[in-house]
Amino acid sequence: MDPEKPEGDSYVYREAYRNRDIFIVIGYGEIVTRRNEGDRPLNPCATPRFLLEQPTHHESMVEIDGRTAKSWIDRSNQTEFTTARICFPPDDRDVVLIVGAEYKDDRAFEIAQQIFTSIRFQENR
């Protein structure tokens, strides 16, 4: 895969990669958990309301390397691409990991799933 510049802004460090079948964005880092003292904590794994209302959207909780993550797939743009994302919520240090993929066919979906399930965490020393 070739490195690609991630689009848009982000609260976390991001890298992106692309080949002819799949586009992957990896976001990792410490997030701001509150905008102001009285605010509810920000949740980078929260699903936007408009997606929850779409029949093309499916999400579930999955276990990868001993940690629980939210996984979702959205097929609203299926004629062009499908979007999948996995999000590990912030840990006790407010560090989040989000991996997203855009792909065009079932073969690329299998690659995205392999990438998601290959994630491994190292203990801090």
C-alpha positions as CSV (number, residue, x, y, z in Angstrom):
1,M,0.0,0.0,0.0
2,D,1.1,3.5,-0.7
3,P,1.1,6.3,1.9
4,E,-1.6,8.9,1.4
5,K,-2.3,12.2,3.1
6,P,-5.3,12.0,5.4
7,E,-8.1,14.4,4.5
8,G,-9.6,16.9,7.0
9,D,-8.7,17.7,10.6
10,S,-8.3,15.3,13.6
11,Y,-7.8,15.4,17.3
12,V,-5.4,12.5,17.0
13,Y,-2.3,11.5,14.9
14,R,-3.4,9.9,11.6
15,E,-1.8,7.9,8.8
16,A,-3.5,6.8,5.6
17,Y,-2.7,4.2,3.0
18,R,-4.2,3.3,-0.4
19,N,-4.0,0.7,-3.1
20,R,-6.4,0.1,-6.0
21,D,-8.8,-1.8,-3.8
22,I,-8.8,-0.2,-0.4
23,F,-8.1,3.1,1.5
24,I,-7.1,2.8,5.2
25,V,-6.9,5.5,7.8
26,I,-5.4,4.9,11.2
27,G,-6.0,7.4,14.0
28,Y,-4.3,7.0,17.3
29,G,-3.6,9.3,20.2
30,E,-4.7,11.2,23.3
31,I,-8.0,12.9,22.9
32,V,-9.5,15.9,24.6
33,T,-12.2,14.3,26.8
34,R,-14.0,17.5,27.6
35,R,-14.4,20.9,25.8
36,N,-15.3,22.7,29.1
37,E,-15.3,21.6,32.7
38,G,-19.1,21.0,32.8
39,D,-19.3,19.2,29.4
40,R,-19.9,15.5,29.0
41,P,-16.8,13.6,27.9
42,L,-16.3,13.4,24.1
43,N,-16.7,9.9,22.7
44,P,-14.8,9.4,19.5
45,C,-16.5,6.0,19.1
46,A,-20.0,7.4,19.2
47,T,-22.0,6.8,16.0
48,P,-23.4,9.9,14.4
49,R,-27.2,9.9,14.7
50,F,-27.8,10.2,10.9
51,L,-25.9,6.9,10.4
52,L,-28.0,5.1,13.1
53,E,-31.1,5.9,11.2
54,Q,-29.8,4.5,7.9
55,P,-30.9,0.9,6.9
56,T,-27.5,0.5,5.2
57,H,-25.6,0.9,8.6
58,H,-24.7,-2.0,10.8
59,E,-22.7,-1.9,14.0
60,S,-21.6,-4.4,16.7
61,M,-19.2,-4.8,19.5
62,V,-16.2,-7.0,18.8
63,E,-13.3,-8.4,20.9
64,I,-9.8,-7.9,19.4
65,D,-6.6,-8.8,21.4
66,G,-8.5,-8.7,24.7
67,R,-10.1,-5.3,24.1
68,T,-13.6,-4.4,23.2
69,A,-14.2,-2.2,20.1
70,K,-17.1,-0.9,18.2
71,S,-17.2,-2.1,14.6
72,W,-19.5,-0.6,12.0
73,I,-20.1,-0.9,8.3
74,D,-22.0,1.5,6.1
75,R,-23.2,0.5,2.6
76,S,-24.9,3.8,1.7
77,N,-22.4,4.4,-1.1
78,Q,-22.1,0.8,-2.1
79,T,-22.1,1.5,-5.9
80,E,-18.9,3.4,-5.3
81,F,-17.5,2.0,-2.1
82,T,-18.4,0.7,1.4
83,T,-17.1,2.1,4.6
84,A,-16.0,0.1,7.6
85,R,-14.6,1.3,10.9
86,I,-13.4,-0.1,14.1
87,C,-12.9,2.1,17.2
88,F,-11.3,1.2,20.5
89,P,-12.7,3.7,23.1
90,P,-10.3,5.8,25.1
91,D,-8.4,3.9,27.8
92,D,-7.4,5.1,31.2
93,R,-4.9,7.5,29.6
94,D,-7.6,8.9,27.2
95,V,-5.8,7.2,24.2
96,V,-8.1,6.1,21.3
97,L,-7.4,3.9,18.3
98,I,-9.6,4.2,15.2
99,V,-9.1,2.3,12.0
100,G,-11.3,3.0,9.0
101,A,-11.4,1.5,5.5
102,E,-13.2,2.3,2.3
103,Y,-13.3,-0.5,-0.2
104,K,-15.1,-1.5,-3.4
105,D,-15.7,-5.2,-3.3
106,D,-15.9,-8.3,-1.1
107,R,-12.2,-9.2,-1.6
108,A,-11.2,-5.8,-0.2
109,F,-13.7,-6.2,2.6
110,E,-11.8,-9.4,3.6
111,I,-8.6,-7.4,3.6
112,A,-10.1,-4.8,5.8
113,Q,-11.4,-7.5,8.2
114,Q,-7.9,-9.0,8.3
115,I,-6.4,-5.6,9.1
116,F,-8.9,-5.0,11.9
117,T,-8.4,-8.4,13.5
118,S,-4.6,-8.3,13.3
119,I,-4.4,-5.3,15.7
120,R,-2.3,-6.1,18.7
121,F,-1.7,-3.9,21.8
122,Q,1.6,-3.7,23.8
123,E,1.6,-3.1,27.5
124,N,3.3,0.2,28.6
125,R,6.6,-0.4,30.4
